[in-house]
Amino acid sequence: MANIASARKRARQAVQRNLHNSSLRSRLRTAIKSVRKAIAAGDSQVARSTLQSAQGVIDRIADKNIIHKNAAARYKSRLSAAVKAMVS
């Protein structure tokens, strides 16, 4: 355990930050799963709309450095490719 007051404060802040970041990562995973579920169901209209909302979630979480920008681009690219593949 930390003995210095500033170190104790940093430990408290790390716990709070971890909780917040965990909820954001969970929101990201849920958005990705909803798009994949719509693709699996075969409903292209729903898949497109959920993809659009998921892209916003992915971008916001990447802006907060919860995930890397390239990882966000990869998620968006693969999801949009899957949605386009089901249309044609």
C-alpha positions as CSV (number, residue, x, y, z in Angstrom):
1,M,0.0,0.0,0.0
2,A,1.2,3.5,-0.7
3,N,2.5,5.5,2.2
4,I,2.7,9.0,0.6
5,A,-0.6,11.0,0.4
6,S,-0.2,11.7,-3.3
7,A,0.4,8.1,-4.0
8,R,-2.7,7.1,-2.0
9,K,-4.7,9.7,-4.1
10,R,-3.3,8.3,-7.4
11,A,-4.4,4.8,-6.2
12,R,-7.9,6.0,-5.5
13,Q,-8.0,7.8,-8.9
14,A,-6.8,4.7,-10.7
15,V,-9.7,2.7,-9.2
16,Q,-12.2,5.2,-10.4
17,R,-10.7,5.5,-13.8
18,N,-10.6,1.7,-14.2
19,L,-14.3,1.5,-13.4
20,H,-15.1,4.3,-15.9
21,N,-13.0,2.8,-18.6
22,S,-14.4,-0.7,-18.0
23,S,-17.9,0.6,-18.6
24,L,-16.8,2.3,-21.8
25,R,-15.2,-0.9,-23.1
26,S,-18.4,-2.7,-22.2
27,R,-20.4,-0.2,-24.2
28,L,-18.0,-0.7,-27.2
29,R,-18.4,-4.5,-27.1
30,T,-22.1,-4.3,-26.9
31,A,-22.3,-2.0,-29.9
32,I,-20.1,-4.4,-31.9
33,K,-22.2,-7.4,-30.8
34,S,-25.4,-5.6,-31.8
35,V,-24.1,-5.1,-35.4
36,R,-22.9,-8.7,-35.6
37,K,-26.3,-9.9,-34.4
38,A,-28.1,-7.9,-37.0
39,I,-25.8,-9.3,-39.7
40,A,-26.5,-12.8,-38.5
41,A,-30.2,-12.2,-38.5
42,G,-29.9,-11.1,-42.2
43,D,-31.7,-7.8,-41.8
44,S,-29.7,-5.4,-43.9
45,Q,-31.7,-2.3,-42.9
46,V,-31.3,-2.9,-39.2
47,A,-27.6,-3.8,-39.7
48,R,-27.0,-0.5,-41.5
49,S,-28.7,1.5,-38.7
50,T,-26.9,-0.3,-35.9
51,L,-23.6,0.1,-37.8
52,Q,-24.1,3.8,-38.0
53,S,-24.7,4.1,-34.2
54,A,-21.9,1.7,-33.4
55,Q,-19.4,3.8,-35.5
56,G,-20.2,6.8,-33.3
57,V,-19.6,4.7,-30.1
58,I,-16.3,3.4,-31.5
59,D,-15.1,6.8,-32.5
60,R,-16.0,8.4,-29.1
61,I,-14.2,5.6,-27.2
62,A,-11.1,5.9,-29.5
63,D,-11.1,9.7,-28.9
64,K,-10.8,9.0,-25.2
65,N,-7.9,6.7,-25.8
66,I,-9.7,3.7,-24.3
67,I,-8.8,1.8,-27.6
68,H,-6.2,2.8,-30.2
69,K,-7.3,4.8,-33.2
70,N,-6.1,2.0,-35.5
71,A,-8.1,-0.6,-33.6
72,A,-11.2,1.6,-33.9
73,A,-10.6,1.9,-37.7
74,R,-10.2,-1.9,-37.9
75,Y,-13.5,-2.5,-36.1
76,K,-15.4,-0.1,-38.3
77,S,-13.8,-1.4,-41.5
78,R,-14.6,-5.0,-40.7
79,L,-18.1,-4.3,-39.6
80,S,-18.9,-2.2,-42.6
81,A,-17.4,-4.8,-45.0
82,A,-19.6,-7.4,-43.4
83,V,-22.7,-5.2,-43.8
84,K,-21.8,-4.5,-47.4
85,A,-21.2,-8.2,-48.1
86,M,-24.7,-9.1,-46.9
87,V,-26.4,-6.6,-49.3
88,S,-24.7,-8.0,-52.4
